Amino acid sequence: MPALINHKICDNSNECGGIAICPTKAMYYDPKKKSIVVDNEKCISCGLCKPNCPVSAIYVAKTEQEYEKYKKEIEQDTRTIKDLFVDRYGAMPISDFFVITSDQLKEKILKEGITLIEVYTEASIQCLLKSIPIKDITDDIEGNISFFKLQPSKEIISEYEIKETPSLLIFNSGTYTGKVDGYFDINQIDSLREKINHILAF
Ligand code: SF4
């Protein structure tokens, strides 16, 4: 049974982790098609490629039934690559736009409006696919709003008493109002928004 690639969300990079680990060279980058392909004659369904895709675009079927199931899942997937490759709470920063240093923290806090600072560490980075896009956290907050990601210095950890990362520091018109600790995945978006709004209400 073959490996399947969900090309709706695959970025078709020839740096693909699945290609690098494939023991039979079944998975490879085709420069003519500008796409990652799988040679099903060579694929042994070992499954090594699957966990090496950061956006879970690889499926490995071991039976005909699994193959049909995954094929249907891919056909019904409404996501596009643009939906995935955006900066997200809890995930690795994609663009430099959101990343600030500890020294820049105070200057980035809006004097009028809401500033959200996601404090994260390498160890707290979660799957891109399962994390919440930043725009989906902020779109129900009225007024000026800014969002940044920060790997904290010891001073910041101590000042804001951060015990767990990611931790979302919330500032309202220049004043620190509270924080939400811990990771929230895409299924917990309502809970995260509720916590932010609860802090902003006081
Ligand atoms: S399942 Fe194994 S053999 Fe098949 S493409 Fe993935 S890594 Fe290669």
py3Dmol code that shows the C-alpha trace and the ligand (Angstrom):
import py3Dmol

protein = """\
ATOM      1  CA  MET A   1       0.000   0.000   0.000  1.00  0.00           C
ATOM      2  CA  PRO A   2       1.284   3.450  -0.806  1.00  0.00           C
ATOM      3  CA  ALA A   3       2.007   6.644   1.030  1.00  0.00           C
ATOM      4  CA  LEU A   4      -0.282   9.519   0.108  1.00  0.00           C
ATOM      5  CA  ILE A   5       0.547  13.211   0.168  1.00  0.00           C
ATOM      6  CA  ASN A   6      -2.089  15.833   0.830  1.00  0.00           C
ATOM      7  CA  HIS A   7      -0.963  18.379  -1.741  1.00  0.00           C
ATOM      8  CA  LYS A   8      -3.590  20.838  -0.531  1.00  0.00           C
ATOM      9  CA  ILE A   9      -1.375  21.564   2.476  1.00  0.00           C
ATOM     10  CA  CYS A  10       2.065  20.340   1.344  1.00  0.00           C
ATOM     11  CA  ASP A  11       4.563  23.089   0.513  1.00  0.00           C
ATOM     12  CA  ASN A  12       6.401  20.751  -1.910  1.00  0.00           C
ATOM     13  CA  SER A  13       9.800  21.561  -0.520  1.00  0.00           C
ATOM     14  CA  ASN A  14      12.696  19.406  -1.689  1.00  0.00           C
ATOM     15  CA  GLU A  15      13.963  19.800   1.895  1.00  0.00           C
ATOM     16  CA  CYS A  16      11.047  17.584   3.009  1.00  0.00           C
ATOM     17  CA  GLY A  17      11.773  15.509   6.128  1.00  0.00           C
ATOM     18  CA  GLY A  18       9.893  12.599   4.569  1.00  0.00           C
ATOM     19  CA  ILE A  19      12.259  12.540   1.582  1.00  0.00           C
ATOM     20  CA  ALA A  20      15.285  12.715   3.868  1.00  0.00           C
ATOM     21  CA  ILE A  21      14.242   9.715   5.940  1.00  0.00           C
ATOM     22  CA  CYS A  22      12.691   7.441   3.291  1.00  0.00           C
ATOM     23  CA  PRO A  23      14.833   4.257   3.325  1.00  0.00           C
ATOM     24  CA  THR A  24      13.864   3.144  -0.186  1.00  0.00           C
ATOM     25  CA  LYS A  25      13.928   6.565  -1.921  1.00  0.00           C
ATOM     26  CA  ALA A  26      10.253   6.030  -2.731  1.00  0.00           C
ATOM     27  CA  MET A  27       9.534   9.609  -1.783  1.00  0.00           C
ATOM     28  CA  TYR A  28      11.344  12.207  -3.822  1.00  0.00           C
ATOM     29  CA  TYR A  29      11.118  15.693  -5.278  1.00  0.00           C
ATOM     30  CA  ASP A  30      10.283  15.786  -8.967  1.00  0.00           C
ATOM     31  CA  PRO A  31      11.825  18.984 -10.387  1.00  0.00           C
ATOM     32  CA  LYS A  32       9.714  18.776 -13.578  1.00  0.00           C
ATOM     33  CA  LYS A  33       6.437  18.624 -11.647  1.00  0.00           C
ATOM     34  CA  LYS A  34       7.900  20.873  -8.918  1.00  0.00           C
ATOM     35  CA  SER A  35       6.246  18.514  -6.514  1.00  0.00           C
ATOM     36  CA  ILE A  36       6.946  15.763  -3.987  1.00  0.00           C
ATOM     37  CA  VAL A  37       5.895  12.385  -5.324  1.00  0.00           C
ATOM     38  CA  VAL A  38       5.838   8.816  -4.049  1.00  0.00           C
ATOM     39  CA  ASP A  39       6.910   5.864  -6.189  1.00  0.00           C
ATOM     40  CA  ASN A  40       4.478   3.256  -4.924  1.00  0.00           C
ATOM     41  CA  GLU A  41       6.552   0.430  -6.410  1.00  0.00           C
ATOM     42  CA  LYS A  42       9.302   1.339  -3.963  1.00  0.00           C
ATOM     43  CA  CYS A  43       7.192   2.309  -0.935  1.00  0.00           C
ATOM     44  CA  ILE A  44       7.207  -0.356   1.780  1.00  0.00           C
ATOM     45  CA  SER A  45       4.665   1.462   4.014  1.00  0.00           C
ATOM     46  CA  CYS A  46       7.207   1.665   6.822  1.00  0.00           C
ATOM     47  CA  GLY A  47       5.643   4.928   8.041  1.00  0.00           C
ATOM     48  CA  LEU A  48       8.943   6.735   8.739  1.00  0.00           C
ATOM     49  CA  CYS A  49       8.019   9.693   6.556  1.00  0.00           C
ATOM     50  CA  LYS A  50       4.724  10.481   8.311  1.00  0.00           C
ATOM     51  CA  PRO A  51       6.038  11.993  11.590  1.00  0.00           C
ATOM     52  CA  ASN A  52       8.654  13.961   9.669  1.00  0.00           C
ATOM     53  CA  CYS A  53       6.090  16.211   8.041  1.00  0.00           C
ATOM     54  CA  PRO A  54       5.480  19.287  10.238  1.00  0.00           C
ATOM     55  CA  VAL A  55       2.000  19.870   8.816  1.00  0.00           C
ATOM     56  CA  SER A  56       0.861  16.214   8.759  1.00  0.00           C
ATOM     57  CA  ALA A  57       0.461  16.148   4.986  1.00  0.00           C
ATOM     58  CA  ILE A  58       1.703  12.544   4.673  1.00  0.00           C
ATOM     59  CA  TYR A  59      -0.533   9.521   5.164  1.00  0.00           C
ATOM     60  CA  VAL A  60       0.753   5.946   5.057  1.00  0.00           C
ATOM     61  CA  ALA A  61      -1.803   3.278   4.219  1.00  0.00           C
ATOM     62  CA  LYS A  62      -1.166  -0.300   5.217  1.00  0.00           C
ATOM     63  CA  THR A  63      -4.402  -1.730   3.844  1.00  0.00           C
ATOM     64  CA  GLU A  64      -6.716  -1.042   0.931  1.00  0.00           C
ATOM     65  CA  GLN A  65      -9.322   0.138   3.424  1.00  0.00           C
ATOM     66  CA  GLU A  66      -6.885   2.668   4.945  1.00  0.00           C
ATOM     67  CA  TYR A  67      -5.897   3.855   1.502  1.00  0.00           C
ATOM     68  CA  GLU A  68      -9.514   4.591   0.549  1.00  0.00           C
ATOM     69  CA  LYS A  69     -10.112   6.280   3.917  1.00  0.00           C
ATOM     70  CA  TYR A  70      -7.087   8.600   3.593  1.00  0.00           C
ATOM     71  CA  LYS A  71      -7.857   9.336  -0.035  1.00  0.00           C
ATOM     72  CA  LYS A  72     -11.360  10.460   0.966  1.00  0.00           C
ATOM     73  CA  GLU A  73      -9.984  12.531   3.878  1.00  0.00           C
ATOM     74  CA  ILE A  74      -7.665  14.353   1.484  1.00  0.00           C
ATOM     75  CA  GLU A  75     -10.426  14.911  -1.065  1.00  0.00           C
ATOM     76  CA  GLN A  76     -12.681  16.391   1.609  1.00  0.00           C
ATOM     77  CA  ASP A  77      -9.995  18.579   3.176  1.00  0.00           C
ATOM     78  CA  THR A  78     -11.030  22.193   2.637  1.00  0.00           C
ATOM     79  CA  ARG A  79      -7.756  23.711   3.832  1.00  0.00           C
ATOM     80  CA  THR A  80      -5.222  25.301   1.538  1.00  0.00           C
ATOM     81  CA  ILE A  81      -1.539  25.928   1.990  1.00  0.00           C
ATOM     82  CA  LYS A  82      -2.287  29.586   2.745  1.00  0.00           C
ATOM     83  CA  ASP A  83      -4.346  28.531   5.778  1.00  0.00           C
ATOM     84  CA  LEU A  84      -1.425  26.664   7.289  1.00  0.00           C
ATOM     85  CA  PHE A  85       1.590  28.817   6.794  1.00  0.00           C
ATOM     86  CA  VAL A  86       0.562  31.678   9.012  1.00  0.00           C
ATOM     87  CA  ASP A  87       1.930  32.547  12.445  1.00  0.00           C
ATOM     88  CA  ARG A  88       0.156  30.761  15.260  1.00  0.00           C
ATOM     89  CA  TYR A  89      -0.053  30.815  19.031  1.00  0.00           C
ATOM     90  CA  GLY A  90       2.134  28.067  20.492  1.00  0.00           C
ATOM     91  CA  ALA A  91       3.806  27.189  17.173  1.00  0.00           C
ATOM     92  CA  MET A  92       7.216  28.093  15.820  1.00  0.00           C
ATOM     93  CA  PRO A  93       7.377  31.676  14.477  1.00  0.00           C
ATOM     94  CA  ILE A  94       7.176  31.706  10.689  1.00  0.00           C
ATOM     95  CA  SER A  95       7.781  35.358   9.931  1.00  0.00           C
ATOM     96  CA  ASP A  96      10.126  37.741  11.719  1.00  0.00           C
ATOM     97  CA  PHE A  97       7.289  40.237  11.855  1.00  0.00           C
ATOM     98  CA  PHE A  98       5.951  38.929  15.172  1.00  0.00           C
ATOM     99  CA  VAL A  99       9.266  38.145  16.860  1.00  0.00           C
ATOM    100  CA  ILE A 100      10.721  40.579  19.387  1.00  0.00           C
ATOM    101  CA  THR A 101      13.564  40.390  21.874  1.00  0.00           C
ATOM    102  CA  SER A 102      13.257  40.824  25.627  1.00  0.00           C
ATOM    103  CA  ASP A 103      14.848  44.284  25.308  1.00  0.00           C
ATOM    104  CA  GLN A 104      12.066  45.381  22.932  1.00  0.00           C
ATOM    105  CA  LEU A 105       9.178  44.295  25.146  1.00  0.00           C
ATOM    106  CA  LYS A 106       8.393  47.613  26.846  1.00  0.00           C
ATOM    107  CA  GLU A 107       8.683  49.695  23.677  1.00  0.00           C
ATOM    108  CA  LYS A 108       6.278  47.389  21.782  1.00  0.00           C
ATOM    109  CA  ILE A 109       3.441  47.688  24.292  1.00  0.00           C
ATOM    110  CA  LEU A 110       0.721  49.931  22.868  1.00  0.00           C
ATOM    111  CA  LYS A 111      -0.093  53.022  24.898  1.00  0.00           C
ATOM    112  CA  GLU A 112      -3.636  52.884  23.566  1.00  0.00           C
ATOM    113  CA  GLY A 113      -4.969  49.443  22.784  1.00  0.00           C
ATOM    114  CA  ILE A 114      -4.277  45.814  23.548  1.00  0.00           C
ATOM    115  CA  THR A 115      -0.902  44.122  23.297  1.00  0.00           C
ATOM    116  CA  LEU A 116      -0.572  40.352  23.493  1.00  0.00           C
ATOM    117  CA  ILE A 117       2.912  38.931  24.012  1.00  0.00           C
ATOM    118  CA  GLU A 118       3.352  35.205  23.580  1.00  0.00           C
ATOM    119  CA  VAL A 119       6.275  34.112  25.721  1.00  0.00           C
ATOM    120  CA  TYR A 120       7.624  30.830  24.392  1.00  0.00           C
ATOM    121  CA  THR A 121      10.624  28.539  24.593  1.00  0.00           C
ATOM    122  CA  GLU A 122      12.014  25.993  22.150  1.00  0.00           C
ATOM    123  CA  ALA A 123      10.533  23.264  24.351  1.00  0.00           C
ATOM    124  CA  SER A 124       7.035  24.752  24.245  1.00  0.00           C
ATOM    125  CA  ILE A 125       6.744  24.852  20.450  1.00  0.00           C
ATOM    126  CA  GLN A 126       3.814  22.753  19.274  1.00  0.00           C
ATOM    127  CA  CYS A 127       2.581  21.423  15.945  1.00  0.00           C
ATOM    128  CA  LEU A 128       1.825  24.110  13.375  1.00  0.00           C
ATOM    129  CA  LEU A 129      -1.183  22.237  12.111  1.00  0.00           C
ATOM    130  CA  LYS A 130      -2.873  22.020  15.503  1.00  0.00           C
ATOM    131  CA  SER A 131      -2.104  25.539  16.704  1.00  0.00           C
ATOM    132  CA  ILE A 132      -4.381  28.597  16.560  1.00  0.00           C
ATOM    133  CA  PRO A 133      -3.677  31.260  13.899  1.00  0.00           C
ATOM    134  CA  ILE A 134      -2.935  34.598  15.560  1.00  0.00           C
ATOM    135  CA  LYS A 135      -5.647  36.375  13.567  1.00  0.00           C
ATOM    136  CA  ASP A 136      -8.229  33.962  15.018  1.00  0.00           C
ATOM    137  CA  ILE A 137      -7.212  34.896  18.565  1.00  0.00           C
ATOM    138  CA  THR A 138      -7.360  38.613  17.973  1.00  0.00           C
ATOM    139  CA  ASP A 139     -10.256  39.134  15.563  1.00  0.00           C
ATOM    140  CA  ASP A 140     -12.955  39.567  18.232  1.00  0.00           C
ATOM    141  CA  ILE A 141     -10.987  42.133  20.263  1.00  0.00           C
ATOM    142  CA  GLU A 142     -12.051  45.700  19.546  1.00  0.00           C
ATOM    143  CA  GLY A 143      -9.688  48.624  19.008  1.00  0.00           C
ATOM    144  CA  ASN A 144      -5.959  48.686  18.371  1.00  0.00           C
ATOM    145  CA  ILE A 145      -4.324  45.357  18.942  1.00  0.00           C
ATOM    146  CA  SER A 146      -0.834  44.040  18.472  1.00  0.00           C
ATOM    147  CA  PHE A 147       0.675  40.600  18.932  1.00  0.00           C
ATOM    148  CA  PHE A 148       4.302  39.548  19.399  1.00  0.00           C
ATOM    149  CA  LYS A 149       6.275  36.415  20.140  1.00  0.00           C
ATOM    150  CA  LEU A 150       9.162  36.508  22.579  1.00  0.00           C
ATOM    151  CA  GLN A 151      11.756  34.101  23.922  1.00  0.00           C
ATOM    152  CA  PRO A 152      12.145  35.494  27.431  1.00  0.00           C
ATOM    153  CA  SER A 153      15.171  36.555  29.431  1.00  0.00           C
ATOM    154  CA  LYS A 154      15.453  35.440  33.068  1.00  0.00           C
ATOM    155  CA  GLU A 155      14.342  38.930  34.098  1.00  0.00           C
ATOM    156  CA  ILE A 156      11.079  38.648  32.147  1.00  0.00           C
ATOM    157  CA  ILE A 157      10.365  35.178  33.528  1.00  0.00           C
ATOM    158  CA  SER A 158      10.841  36.564  37.006  1.00  0.00           C
ATOM    159  CA  GLU A 159       8.967  39.858  36.460  1.00  0.00           C
ATOM    160  CA  TYR A 160       5.842  38.170  35.067  1.00  0.00           C
ATOM    161  CA  GLU A 161       6.174  35.045  37.241  1.00  0.00           C
ATOM    162  CA  ILE A 162       6.082  32.736  34.245  1.00  0.00           C
ATOM    163  CA  LYS A 163       5.923  29.124  35.346  1.00  0.00           C
ATOM    164  CA  GLU A 164       4.739  27.558  32.114  1.00  0.00           C
ATOM    165  CA  THR A 165       5.228  28.306  28.407  1.00  0.00           C
ATOM    166  CA  PRO A 166       3.694  29.335  26.157  1.00  0.00           C
ATOM    167  CA  SER A 167       2.340  32.108  28.313  1.00  0.00           C
ATOM    168  CA  LEU A 168       0.297  34.954  26.874  1.00  0.00           C
ATOM    169  CA  LEU A 169       0.976  38.286  28.590  1.00  0.00           C
ATOM    170  CA  ILE A 170      -1.867  40.754  28.189  1.00  0.00           C
ATOM    171  CA  PHE A 171      -1.404  44.519  28.300  1.00  0.00           C
ATOM    172  CA  ASN A 172      -4.223  47.048  28.089  1.00  0.00           C
ATOM    173  CA  SER A 173      -3.227  50.624  27.214  1.00  0.00           C
ATOM    174  CA  GLY A 174       0.297  50.117  28.440  1.00  0.00           C
ATOM    175  CA  THR A 175      -0.667  48.378  31.690  1.00  0.00           C
ATOM    176  CA  TYR A 176      -0.055  44.693  32.416  1.00  0.00           C
ATOM    177  CA  THR A 177      -3.443  43.122  33.156  1.00  0.00           C
ATOM    178  CA  GLY A 178      -2.742  39.399  33.417  1.00  0.00           C
ATOM    179  CA  LYS A 179      -1.659  36.299  31.568  1.00  0.00           C
ATOM    180  CA  VAL A 180      -2.964  33.032  30.212  1.00  0.00           C
ATOM    181  CA  ASP A 181      -0.643  30.117  30.824  1.00  0.00           C
ATOM    182  CA  GLY A 182      -0.247  27.018  28.722  1.00  0.00           C
ATOM    183  CA  TYR A 183      -0.860  25.792  25.217  1.00  0.00           C
ATOM    184  CA  PHE A 184      -4.293  25.890  23.593  1.00  0.00           C
ATOM    185  CA  ASP A 185      -4.765  23.895  20.437  1.00  0.00           C
ATOM    186  CA  ILE A 186      -7.117  24.699  17.568  1.00  0.00           C
ATOM    187  CA  ASN A 187      -9.993  22.896  19.317  1.00  0.00           C
ATOM    188  CA  GLN A 188      -9.603  25.100  22.400  1.00  0.00           C
ATOM    189  CA  ILE A 189      -9.822  28.448  20.637  1.00  0.00           C
ATOM    190  CA  ASP A 190     -13.073  29.454  22.391  1.00  0.00           C
ATOM    191  CA  SER A 191     -11.538  28.736  25.776  1.00  0.00           C
ATOM    192  CA  LEU A 192      -8.457  30.857  24.992  1.00  0.00           C
ATOM    193  CA  ARG A 193     -10.553  33.756  23.709  1.00  0.00           C
ATOM    194  CA  GLU A 194     -12.765  33.556  26.779  1.00  0.00           C
ATOM    195  CA  LYS A 195      -9.756  33.751  29.102  1.00  0.00           C
ATOM    196  CA  ILE A 196      -8.306  36.745  27.226  1.00  0.00           C
ATOM    197  CA  ASN A 197     -11.633  38.580  27.279  1.00  0.00           C
ATOM    198  CA  HIS A 198     -12.094  37.795  30.961  1.00  0.00           C
ATOM    199  CA  ILE A 199      -8.711  39.386  31.762  1.00  0.00           C
ATOM    200  CA  LEU A 200      -9.463  42.398  29.560  1.00  0.00           C
ATOM    201  CA  ALA A 201     -12.818  42.952  31.274  1.00  0.00           C
ATOM    202  CA  PHE A 202     -11.103  44.000  34.527  1.00  0.00           C
TER     203      PHE A 202
END
"""
ligand_1 = """\
8
SF4
S 6.211 4.833 4.037
Fe 8.458 4.419 4.188
S 9.018 3.701 2.134
Fe 6.993 4.672 1.919
S 7.443 6.799 1.327
Fe 7.255 6.778 3.590
S 9.390 6.478 4.338
Fe 9.382 5.924 2.135
"""
view = py3Dmol.view(width=600, height=400)
view.addModel(protein, "pdb")
view.setStyle({"model": 0}, {"cartoon": {"style": "trace"}})
view.addModel(ligand_1, "xyz")
view.setStyle({"model": 1}, {"stick": {}})
view.zoomTo()
view.show()
